[in-house]
Amino acid sequence: MSRRKHTADQKEKRKLTELEMHMRHYLEHLQVERGLSQNTLASYQFDLQKYASFALRHSLNSPAEIQPSHISEFLRQLSYEGLSSRTTARILSALRGFHRYLVAEGKQSDDPTEEIDPPTQSRALPDVLSVAQVNAILKCPDTSKPLGLRDRAILEVLYATGIRVSELINLTQMNLRFEEGVVLVFGKGSKERIVPIGRSAMRWVRRYQIEARERLAKRGKSYDVLFLNHRGGKLSRAAIREMIVRYAKEANITKGVHPHMFRHSFATHLLEGGADLRAVQEMLGHADISTTQIYTHIDREYLKEVHRTFHPRA
């Protein structure tokens, strides 16, 4: 028998600690009782395995031996390993779930994670397009062709309304309230909201409806869907993404452009122009204004850049 195989056999024969046995039972609980997907279970297993390795190195064999100081030390170790604060927070969340399970099952009297604060996560500012970059992309579609006209209308609507791509592809012609200058949008959780659309976007959508949509529509397939693919069906999110990436390249924009960037740009440009934060929250369909406030940070960065550029003593 080779030394490598002998070592492997020894590892297999190592008796699982009480803590590891509880981890196995917890993963079975997540799969059977809570019906988590295989991907989510794999994530939990990965996080708990790191925790189990730490416990073994510190001779922590049972849940009763684990103190809050051990959890803090484990989190510091993750930081030393170079894990991001987001990943560390996710692992801590997995540990909380595990220890709460043990307390509920009577296997542990106290939860050692209860008083542990998650690492501070720096919220990344969303990337945005300048007004000039948006205009450059808008001019790329060949509006002499039906699909080009459709694409121009799509781009205009994304920038004019700030709606999500999932909301855009589900728009119907009945959702257009052009006599009022608004669009009826169904967002996350089928929440309904009214969003202003603006004259430019309305003009391009009307032109698309008259000159292109009728040529793309197929009986029994298109129904009332506003934006159609070349087969007369509903567009996919992937198709919108590919289209925007293509036009961004044609506009010679070197940074990576994605559909959600139009939503970010919509909000940022409104706030830079002096729009009220609550109004922008309503248009974006954010349930919590703190989600919308991320765009005020972008606005501050813009103001600081203006100050650095133009103030004589900056």
C-alpha positions in Angstrom: 0.0 0.0 0.0 1.4 3.4 -1.0 2.0 6.1 1.7 -0.5 8.4 -0.1 -3.3 5.8 0.1 -2.4 5.0 3.7 -2.8 8.7 4.6 -6.1 8.8 2.7 -7.4 5.8 4.6 -6.4 7.3 7.9 -8.4 10.5 7.1 -11.4 8.4 6.2 -11.1 6.5 9.4 -10.8 9.6 11.6 -13.9 9.8 13.8 -16.0 12.8 13.2 -16.2 15.2 16.1 -19.5 16.0 17.8 -19.5 19.4 16.1 -19.0 17.8 12.7 -21.8 15.3 13.3 -24.1 18.2 14.1 -23.1 20.0 10.9 -24.1 16.9 8.9 -27.5 16.8 10.6 -27.9 20.6 10.0 -27.2 20.1 6.3 -29.7 17.3 6.1 -32.2 19.6 7.9 -31.6 22.3 5.2 -32.1 19.8 2.4 -35.1 17.9 3.7 -37.0 20.3 5.9 -36.3 23.6 4.2 -35.8 22.2 0.6 -32.8 24.3 -0.3 -31.3 23.9 -3.8 -28.1 22.0 -4.4 -26.2 25.2 -5.1 -27.3 26.8 -1.9 -26.5 23.6 0.1 -23.0 23.4 -1.5 -22.4 27.0 -0.4 -23.5 26.2 3.2 -21.3 23.0 3.1 -18.3 25.0 2.0 -18.7 27.7 4.7 -19.3 25.1 7.5 -16.3 23.1 6.3 -14.0 26.1 6.8 -15.5 26.5 10.3 -15.0 22.8 11.0 -11.3 23.0 10.0 -10.8 26.0 12.3 -12.5 24.1 15.2 -10.3 21.1 14.6 -7.1 23.2 14.7 -8.2 24.7 18.0 -9.4 21.3 19.5 -13.0 22.5 19.6 -14.8 19.2 19.4 -18.3 20.0 20.6 -20.7 23.0 20.3 -20.5 23.6 24.1 -16.8 24.4 23.9 -17.3 27.3 21.4 -17.3 30.8 22.8 -17.9 34.2 21.1 -14.2 34.8 21.2 -13.7 31.7 19.0 -16.2 33.1 16.4 -14.3 36.5 16.4 -11.0 34.8 16.0 -12.4 32.7 13.1 -13.7 35.9 11.4 -10.3 37.5 11.8 -8.7 34.5 10.2 -11.0 34.8 7.2 -9.9 38.4 6.9 -6.2 37.5 7.0 -6.9 35.0 4.2 -8.0 37.9 2.1 -11.7 37.1 2.0 -13.9 40.1 1.2 -16.2 41.6 3.9 -19.2 40.4 1.8 -17.9 36.8 1.8 -17.1 36.9 5.5 -20.6 38.3 6.3 -22.1 35.4 4.3 -20.0 32.8 6.3 -21.1 34.4 9.5 -24.7 34.2 8.4 -24.2 30.4 7.8 -22.7 30.1 11.3 -25.7 31.9 12.9 -28.1 29.6 11.2 -26.1 26.6 12.4 -25.9 27.6 16.0 -29.5 28.8 16.2 -30.4 25.3 14.9 -28.4 23.7 17.7 -30.1 25.9 20.3 -33.5 25.1 18.9 -32.7 21.4 19.0 -31.4 21.6 22.6 -27.9 20.7 21.6 -26.4 24.0 22.8 -27.6 26.4 25.5 -26.3 29.7 24.0 -25.7 31.0 20.5 -22.0 32.2 20.4 -22.7 34.2 17.3 -25.5 36.3 18.8 -23.4 39.3 19.9 -21.0 39.1 16.9 -21.3 42.0 14.5 -20.9 41.3 10.8 -17.9 43.0 9.1 -18.6 46.5 7.7 -19.3 46.2 4.0 -18.4 49.1 1.8 -21.2 49.5 -0.7 -19.8 49.8 -4.2 -21.1 52.7 -6.1 -22.9 51.7 -9.3 -21.1 52.6 -12.5 -22.9 55.1 -14.7 -22.8 56.5 -18.2 -22.3 60.2 -18.9 -25.1 62.1 -20.8 -22.7 62.2 -23.8 -22.2 58.4 -23.6 -25.9 57.7 -23.4 -26.5 60.0 -26.5 -23.8 58.2 -28.4 -25.4 54.8 -27.7 -28.9 56.1 -28.6 -27.6 57.1 -32.1 -26.1 53.7 -33.0 -29.2 51.7 -34.1 -30.0 51.8 -37.8 -33.6 53.2 -37.6 -34.2 52.6 -41.3 -34.7 49.0 -40.4 -37.4 47.5 -38.2 -35.1 45.9 -35.7 -33.0 49.1 -35.5 -36.1 51.1 -34.9 -37.1 48.7 -32.2 -33.7 48.9 -30.6 -33.7 52.8 -30.6 -37.2 52.7 -28.9 -35.9 50.2 -26.3 -32.9 52.3 -25.5 -35.0 55.5 -25.2 -37.4 53.8 -22.8 -34.7 52.4 -20.6 -33.0 55.8 -20.2 -36.2 57.8 -20.0 -37.9 55.6 -17.3 -35.1 53.8 -15.5 -37.1 50.6 -15.5 -35.5 47.2 -15.1 -34.9 45.0 -18.1 -37.3 42.5 -16.6 -40.0 45.2 -16.5 -39.2 46.4 -20.0 -39.6 43.0 -21.7 -43.0 42.5 -20.0 -44.4 45.9 -21.1 -47.5 45.7 -23.2 -49.1 48.2 -25.4 -51.9 48.6 -22.9 -49.3 49.7 -20.3 -48.6 52.9 -22.4 -50.5 55.9 -21.1 -49.2 58.4 -23.6 -52.1 60.8 -23.2 -50.9 61.2 -19.6 -47.2 60.9 -20.5 -46.6 57.9 -18.3 -46.1 54.1 -18.4 -47.7 51.5 -16.1 -44.9 49.2 -14.8 -45.2 46.0 -12.9 -42.0 45.6 -10.8 -40.7 43.1 -8.2 -43.5 41.3 -6.4 -45.9 42.4 -9.2 -46.0 45.9 -7.5 -47.6 48.4 -9.8 -46.2 51.9 -10.3 -46.6 54.8 -12.7 -43.4 56.2 -14.4 -43.1 59.3 -16.5 -41.7 58.5 -19.9 -40.9 61.9 -21.7 -41.5 63.2 -25.2 -38.4 61.7 -26.9 -39.1 58.1 -25.8 -42.8 58.4 -26.6 -42.0 59.7 -30.1 -39.6 56.7 -30.8 -42.1 54.2 -29.3 -44.9 55.5 -31.5 -42.7 55.3 -34.6 -41.7 51.8 -33.7 -45.4 50.7 -33.2 -46.4 52.2 -36.6 -43.4 51.3 -38.7 -41.9 48.2 -37.2 -44.0 46.3 -34.7 -46.7 45.5 -37.2 -44.1 43.9 -39.4 -42.6 41.8 -36.5 -45.9 40.7 -34.9 -47.2 37.1 -35.5 -50.8 36.1 -35.0 -51.3 34.0 -31.8 -47.7 34.6 -30.6 -47.2 38.3 -30.1 -50.4 39.2 -28.2 -50.0 42.7 -26.8 -46.3 42.5 -25.9 -44.7 45.9 -26.8 -41.2 44.9 -27.8 -40.9 41.9 -30.1 -38.0 39.8 -31.3 -37.6 38.9 -35.0 -39.8 35.8 -34.5 -42.7 37.9 -33.1 -42.2 36.7 -29.5 -41.1 38.4 -26.3 -37.5 39.5 -26.0 -35.2 37.8 -23.4 -33.0 39.7 -21.0 -30.0 38.1 -22.6 -31.0 39.6 -26.0 -31.3 43.1 -24.4 -27.9 42.7 -22.9 -26.2 41.6 -26.1 -27.9 44.5 -28.0 -26.6 47.1 -25.5 -23.1 45.6 -25.4 -23.0 45.8 -29.2 -24.1 49.4 -29.4 -21.8 50.4 -26.6 -18.9 49.0 -28.7 -20.1 50.8 -31.8 -20.2 54.1 -29.7 -16.5 53.5 -28.8 -17.3 53.2 -25.0 -14.4 51.2 -23.6 -15.8 50.4 -20.1 -18.2 47.4 -19.8 -21.8 48.5 -20.4 -24.7 46.5 -19.2 -28.5 47.2 -19.2 -28.8 48.1 -15.6 -26.3 50.9 -16.2 -29.1 52.8 -18.0 -31.2 52.6 -14.7 -28.2 53.8 -12.7 -27.6 56.7 -15.2 -31.3 57.6 -15.1 -31.3 58.0 -11.4 -27.9 59.8 -11.2 -28.6 62.3 -13.9 -32.0 63.2 -12.3 -30.3 63.8 -8.9 -27.5 65.8 -10.5 -30.1 67.9 -12.1 -31.7 68.6 -8.7 -34.5 66.0 -8.6 -36.0 65.2 -5.2 -34.8 61.9 -3.7 -38.3 60.7 -2.8 -39.5 61.3 -6.4 -36.6 59.3 -7.8 -37.4 56.5 -5.2 -40.9 56.4 -6.5 -39.9 56.2 -10.2 -37.3 53.5 -9.5 -39.8 51.5 -7.4 -37.5 51.1 -4.4 -39.4 50.0 -1.3 -36.7 51.5 1.0 -35.2 55.0 0.3 -31.8 53.8 1.6 -31.6 51.9 -1.7 -32.1 55.1 -3.6 -29.6 57.0 -1.5 -26.7 55.1 -3.1 -27.1 57.5 -6.0 -26.6 60.5 -3.8 -23.1 59.2 -3.1 -22.5 59.3 -6.8 -23.8 62.9 -6.9 -21.4 63.8 -4.1 -18.5 62.4 -6.0 -19.5 64.4 -9.0 -19.7 67.6 -6.9 -16.3 66.9 -5.4 -14.8 66.4 -8.8 -16.3 69.7 -10.0 -14.8 71.3 -6.9 -11.4 69.8 -7.5 -11.5 70.8 -11.1 -12.7 74.4 -10.8 -12.0 75.7 -7.3 -8.7 77.8 -7.3 -7.6 76.4 -3.9 -8.8 72.8 -4.3 
